[in-house]
Amino acid sequence: MRIKLQLHRILATLVGTSTFLLAHHASAQDFPNKPITIVVGYSAGGGVDQMARILADKLPAGLGQPVVVENKPGVASIIGASYVAKAKPDGYTLIMGVPGPMVFNHVLNAKLPYGPNDFAPIALFGDAPLMILVNANNPAKSVAELVAFSKQNPDKANYGAPSSSFQLMNELFKSKTGARFTHIPYKSTTEGISAVIAGDVTMVMADVGPATTFLQGGRVKALAVTSGERLKDHPTIPTLMELGVDMKVSLWYGLLAPAGTPASIVKRLNEEVGRVIALPEVQKRLASMSVIPLTSSSEEFTKLIATEIPLWKKVAEDNNIKPN
């Protein structure tokens, strides 16, 4: 009797497990069968929001379901990231990720309501390098001359940064060049550029999009870009790498799901993101925003995040920037 009871329990367990696996497989096979939401941890209208809306506009053609954008701004995108990290891992709640919530928040915060392993990276979408800008009347004609000025005038040399993320990038630039700049905080990249124009700060590291607007006005000049190669729209501006500064940084954009999302769903979404990036109209739109189109596997995206977190933690430690 006891043996029969044990066999009955084993069979019940096997049946239950099989039912779960079949249901799980079926849900992945049927994906998607309802609208998908892309969460943006910032306000509407910004660069991250625009990237998400490009995907939301083009993904339905391949997925056969509507894709909507939901803005959950606040606390350095911690609110939006935490929401998605805790969402059901079924592919219907995603986040447009950038280095801020996915990398820098883990460096600059001692405690977060989510961890780096709480997400399943799907695919990179775009890459936004930065420009080193100075006032148009600044006598420095190169990065070398700018660095030399900071060493000779450490009490006068400073940089503007709109967030802790940008502060870390500037501190990396200092450590790579030996420059001596003091950090001056600003609320936005535009404010930082305006401070350069007003003569309140010596330099600013800015997104190419807003930087281009001021460059066209002739009020600032760019000494270098932080990309691996020269930008097509700004071919005369050298990269830091070719100037001998071993530094390549950017603000990437990528789509992520909650950890535990079935691999088949991640793969399907990865393929669809790749399809969208290849569309001529999307390429043109990204170019107009000074964003370089990117494609990647889920594994490559995962490796990027895992590599960047310790890199920036070391930069913070080396420059005595302590987590909040």
C-alpha positions as CSV (number, residue, x, y, z in Angstrom):
1,M,0.0,0.0,0.0
2,R,2.8,2.4,0.9
3,I,4.7,1.6,-2.4
4,K,1.5,2.3,-4.4
5,L,1.0,5.6,-2.6
6,Q,4.6,6.7,-3.3
7,L,4.2,5.7,-7.0
8,H,1.0,7.7,-7.1
9,R,2.8,10.8,-5.7
10,I,5.7,10.4,-8.1
11,L,3.3,10.1,-11.1
12,A,1.3,13.2,-9.9
13,T,4.5,15.2,-9.6
14,L,5.6,14.1,-13.1
15,V,2.2,15.0,-14.6
16,G,2.2,18.4,-12.8
17,T,5.7,19.2,-14.1
18,S,4.9,18.1,-17.6
19,T,1.7,20.3,-17.6
20,F,3.8,23.3,-16.4
21,L,6.4,22.8,-19.0
22,L,3.8,22.4,-21.8
23,A,2.0,25.5,-20.7
24,H,5.3,27.4,-20.4
25,H,6.3,26.2,-23.9
26,A,2.9,27.1,-25.3
27,S,3.0,30.6,-23.8
28,A,6.4,31.1,-25.5
29,Q,5.1,29.7,-28.8
30,D,2.0,31.9,-28.7
31,F,3.9,35.1,-27.9
32,P,2.7,37.7,-28.2
33,N,-1.0,37.5,-27.9
34,K,-1.6,40.9,-26.2
35,P,-0.1,44.4,-26.1
36,I,3.5,44.9,-25.0
37,T,4.6,47.8,-22.8
38,I,8.0,49.4,-22.9
39,V,8.7,51.3,-19.7
40,V,10.8,54.5,-19.8
41,G,12.3,55.6,-16.6
42,Y,12.4,59.2,-17.7
43,S,9.9,61.9,-18.8
44,A,8.3,62.0,-22.2
45,G,10.2,63.8,-24.9
46,G,13.7,63.0,-23.9
47,G,16.3,60.9,-25.8
48,V,15.4,57.6,-24.0
49,D,11.7,58.2,-24.6
50,Q,12.3,58.9,-28.3
51,M,14.2,55.6,-28.7
52,A,11.4,53.7,-27.0
53,R,8.8,55.3,-29.3
54,I,10.7,54.4,-32.4
55,L,10.5,50.7,-31.3
56,A,6.9,51.0,-30.3
57,D,6.0,52.4,-33.7
58,K,7.9,49.7,-35.7
59,L,7.7,46.5,-33.6
60,P,4.0,45.8,-34.1
61,A,4.5,45.1,-37.8
62,G,6.5,42.0,-36.9
63,L,4.9,41.1,-33.6
64,G,1.3,41.5,-34.7
65,Q,0.4,43.3,-31.4
66,P,0.4,46.9,-30.2
67,V,3.4,48.2,-28.4
68,V,2.9,51.1,-26.0
69,V,5.3,53.3,-24.1
70,E,4.7,54.0,-20.4
71,N,6.8,56.7,-18.7
72,K,7.7,56.1,-15.1
73,P,10.2,58.9,-14.3
74,G,11.9,59.7,-11.1
75,V,14.9,59.0,-8.8
76,A,17.5,58.4,-11.6
77,S,15.2,55.9,-13.3
78,I,15.1,53.7,-10.2
79,I,11.3,53.8,-10.2
80,G,11.0,52.5,-13.7
81,A,13.8,49.9,-13.5
82,S,12.4,48.5,-10.2
83,Y,8.9,48.3,-11.7
84,V,10.2,46.2,-14.6
85,A,12.5,44.1,-12.5
86,K,9.5,43.0,-10.4
87,A,7.2,42.5,-13.4
88,K,6.0,39.1,-14.6
89,P,8.8,37.6,-16.8
90,D,6.5,36.9,-19.8
91,G,7.8,39.4,-22.4
92,Y,4.9,41.8,-22.0
93,T,6.7,44.4,-19.7
94,L,10.1,45.6,-21.0
95,I,12.3,48.6,-20.3
96,M,14.3,50.9,-22.6
97,G,17.6,50.7,-20.7
98,V,20.6,53.1,-20.7
99,P,23.8,53.1,-18.6
100,G,22.1,55.2,-15.9
101,P,19.8,52.6,-14.4
102,M,21.6,49.5,-15.7
103,V,25.2,50.4,-14.8
104,F,25.8,53.7,-13.0
105,N,23.0,53.3,-10.4
106,H,24.8,50.1,-9.2
107,V,28.0,52.2,-8.8
108,L,26.5,55.3,-7.2
109,N,24.0,53.8,-4.8
110,A,24.8,51.6,-1.8
111,K,21.3,50.0,-1.9
112,L,18.9,49.6,-4.8
113,P,15.4,47.9,-5.0
114,Y,16.8,45.9,-7.9
115,G,20.1,44.2,-8.9
116,P,22.0,43.8,-12.1
117,N,20.8,40.2,-12.4
118,D,17.1,41.1,-12.3
119,F,17.0,41.7,-16.0
120,A,17.3,39.7,-19.2
121,P,19.0,41.9,-21.8
122,I,17.3,41.5,-25.2
123,A,19.2,43.7,-27.7
124,L,21.2,46.9,-28.0
125,F,19.5,49.5,-30.2
126,G,21.7,52.6,-30.5
127,D,24.9,54.2,-29.3
128,A,25.3,57.9,-28.5
129,P,28.9,59.1,-28.1
130,L,29.9,62.3,-26.4
131,M,31.8,65.4,-27.4
132,I,34.3,67.4,-25.4
133,L,33.2,71.0,-25.8
134,V,34.9,74.3,-24.8
135,N,34.0,78.0,-25.4
136,A,34.6,79.0,-29.0
137,N,37.1,81.6,-27.8
138,N,39.0,79.2,-25.6
139,P,42.7,79.4,-26.7
140,A,43.0,75.6,-26.4
141,K,43.0,74.1,-29.9
142,S,43.4,70.5,-28.9
143,V,42.8,68.1,-26.0
144,A,46.5,68.2,-25.2
145,E,46.4,72.0,-24.8
146,L,43.2,71.8,-22.7
147,V,44.9,69.3,-20.4
148,A,48.0,71.4,-20.2
149,F,45.9,74.4,-19.2
150,S,44.2,72.5,-16.4
151,K,47.6,71.4,-15.0
152,Q,48.9,75.0,-15.1
153,N,45.7,76.5,-13.7
154,P,44.0,73.9,-11.5
155,D,42.2,76.7,-9.6
156,K,40.6,77.9,-12.8
157,A,40.0,74.7,-14.6
158,N,36.6,72.9,-14.2
159,Y,34.0,70.9,-16.0
160,G,30.2,70.9,-15.9
161,A,28.3,67.6,-15.5
162,P,24.5,67.1,-15.5
163,S,24.5,63.9,-13.5
164,S,26.7,61.5,-11.6
165,S,27.0,59.4,-14.7
166,F,28.6,62.3,-16.6
167,Q,30.7,63.1,-13.5
168,L,32.2,59.5,-13.7
169,M,32.9,59.9,-17.4
170,N,34.7,63.2,-16.8
171,E,36.7,61.6,-13.9
172,L,37.8,58.8,-16.2
173,F,39.0,61.4,-18.7
174,K,41.0,63.1,-15.9
175,S,42.6,59.8,-14.8
176,K,43.5,58.9,-18.4
177,T,45.1,62.4,-19.2
178,G,46.3,63.6,-15.8
179,A,44.0,66.7,-16.2
180,R,43.1,68.7,-13.1
181,F,39.5,69.8,-13.4
182,T,37.0,70.6,-10.6
183,H,33.5,69.2,-10.9
184,I,30.6,71.7,-11.2
185,P,27.1,70.1,-11.1
186,Y,24.3,71.1,-13.5
187,K,20.8,69.9,-14.0
188,S,21.1,69.1,-17.7
189,T,23.5,68.9,-20.6
190,T,22.1,72.1,-22.1
191,E,22.8,73.9,-18.9
192,G,26.3,72.6,-18.9
193,I,26.9,73.8,-22.5
194,S,25.4,77.2,-21.6
195,A,27.8,77.4,-18.7
196,V,30.7,76.9,-21.1
197,I,29.4,79.6,-23.4
198,A,29.0,82.0,-20.4
199,G,32.5,81.2,-19.2
200,D,31.4,79.6,-15.9
201,V,33.1,76.3,-16.7
202,T,36.0,75.3,-18.9
203,M,34.6,72.3,-20.6
204,V,31.7,70.0,-20.8
205,M,31.2,66.4,-22.1
206,A,27.9,66.5,-24.0
207,D,25.7,64.3,-26.0
208,V,26.3,64.8,-29.7
209,G,22.6,65.8,-30.4
210,P,22.5,69.0,-28.2
211,A,26.2,69.6,-28.8
212,T,25.6,69.9,-32.6
213,T,23.0,72.6,-32.1
214,F,25.5,74.8,-30.3
215,L,28.3,73.9,-32.6
216,Q,26.2,75.1,-35.5
217,G,25.7,78.4,-33.7
218,G,29.4,78.9,-33.4
219,R,29.4,79.4,-29.7
220,V,31.4,76.3,-28.8
221,K,34.0,74.2,-30.4
222,A,34.6,70.4,-30.1
223,L,38.0,69.1,-29.3
224,A,37.2,65.4,-29.5
225,V,34.5,62.7,-29.6
226,T,34.4,59.7,-27.3
227,S,33.5,57.2,-30.0
228,G,35.7,54.5,-31.4
229,E,35.7,56.1,-34.9
230,R,35.1,59.6,-36.2
231,L,31.5,60.5,-36.6
232,K,30.1,60.7,-40.2
233,D,28.4,64.0,-39.5
234,H,31.5,65.5,-37.8
235,P,34.5,64.0,-39.8
236,T,36.9,66.7,-38.8
237,I,36.6,66.1,-35.0
238,P,39.2,63.5,-33.8
239,T,38.5,60.7,-31.4
240,L,40.2,60.5,-28.0
241,M,41.7,57.2,-29.0
242,E,43.5,58.7,-32.0
243,L,44.7,61.5,-29.8
244,G,46.4,58.9,-27.6
245,V,43.8,58.9,-24.8
246,D,42.8,55.3,-24.1
247,M,39.1,56.1,-23.6
248,K,36.0,55.1,-25.5
249,V,32.6,55.8,-23.8
250,S,29.1,56.3,-24.9
251,L,25.5,56.3,-23.8
252,W,24.0,53.2,-25.3
253,Y,20.3,52.3,-25.6
254,G,19.0,48.8,-25.3
255,L,15.8,46.8,-24.6
256,L,15.6,44.5,-21.5
257,A,13.0,42.2,-20.0
258,P,12.7,40.9,-16.4
259,A,15.0,38.1,-15.5
260,G,13.4,34.7,-16.1
261,T,11.8,35.6,-19.3
262,P,11.8,32.5,-21.6
263,A,14.8,32.3,-23.9
264,S,12.5,31.8,-26.9
265,I,10.7,35.1,-26.2
266,V,14.0,37.0,-25.7
267,K,15.2,35.5,-29.0
268,R,12.0,36.6,-30.8
269,L,12.2,40.1,-29.5
270,N,15.9,40.3,-30.3
271,E,15.1,39.3,-33.9
272,E,12.4,42.0,-34.1
273,V,14.6,44.7,-32.7
274,G,17.2,43.8,-35.4
275,R,14.5,44.0,-38.1
276,V,13.5,47.5,-36.9
277,I,17.1,48.8,-36.8
278,A,17.6,47.7,-40.4
279,L,14.7,49.8,-41.7
280,P,15.9,52.7,-43.8
281,E,13.5,55.1,-42.1
282,V,14.8,54.1,-38.7
283,Q,18.4,54.5,-39.8
284,K,17.6,58.0,-41.0
285,R,15.8,58.9,-37.8
286,L,18.6,57.7,-35.6
287,A,21.1,59.6,-37.7
288,S,19.1,62.8,-37.3
289,M,19.5,62.3,-33.5
290,S,23.2,61.6,-33.8
291,V,22.7,58.0,-32.6
292,I,24.7,55.2,-34.1
293,P,22.5,52.1,-34.9
294,L,23.6,49.0,-33.0
295,T,22.8,45.3,-33.2
296,S,23.7,42.7,-30.7
297,S,22.8,39.3,-29.3
298,S,21.3,39.0,-25.9
299,E,24.6,37.4,-24.7
300,E,26.7,40.4,-26.0
301,F,24.4,42.9,-24.3
302,T,24.6,40.9,-21.1
303,K,28.4,40.9,-21.3
304,L,28.5,44.6,-21.9
305,I,26.6,45.4,-18.7
306,A,28.7,42.9,-16.7
307,T,31.9,44.5,-17.9
308,E,30.8,48.1,-17.4
309,I,29.7,47.9,-13.8
310,P,33.2,46.9,-12.3
311,L,34.9,49.4,-14.7
312,W,32.9,52.4,-13.4
313,K,33.1,51.1,-9.8
314,K,36.9,51.3,-10.0
315,V,36.6,54.9,-11.5
316,A,34.4,55.9,-8.6
317,E,36.8,54.3,-6.0
318,D,39.9,55.9,-7.6
319,N,38.3,59.3,-7.5
320,N,36.8,58.9,-4.0
321,I,33.2,59.1,-5.3
322,K,31.2,57.2,-2.6
323,P,27.9,55.5,-3.1
324,N,24.8,57.3,-1.6
